[in-house]
Amino acid sequence: MIAYEVNLDVDADVFSSFRAWLDEHVQHMLALPGFVSAEILECTDPAPPAGRRSLCTIYLLASDADLQRYLREDAPHMREDGLRRFPGKFSATRRILVAS
């Protein structure tokens, strides 16, 4: 099992609409091959900067091959959707975690 973590720092003024979009985005991600589950969590500690809110989306994938396929084939399009809808209103960092 592979965990793919996406940390999002979002302008507070668009947070409600961003959060609604993120729910839909996660459902699209879960329809892709290899995605098993996902959870969206709001980060409270450390507190985000004033005027910002932070989210962490954790996806579980069946295998590293599934993640590599996603990164190669689907990630550019999936990322572009958020950038197009919320230009300059959020930033994202990503981590890949594997069970040892």
DAVEN-V512509 format. One line per field, one symbol per residue. phi: phi as a letter, one per 30 degrees, with the letter a starting at -180 (. if undefined). psi: psi as a letter, one per 20 degrees, with the letter a starting at -180 (. if undefined). A space follows every 10 residues. Layout:
BEGIN
phi: ???
psi: ???
END
This chain:
BEGIN
phi: .ccccbcbcb dedceddddd ddededdddd ddejdcaabc bcdcbdddde ibbcbbcccc bdadddddde ddcceeddde eddddbdica bbbbbcbbdc
psi: pppopoppop phijgghggg ghggghhhgi iqpipgrqpp qppioqqrqp jqqpqopopp qhrhhgghgg hghhggghhh gghghlpjir qqqqqppqq.
END
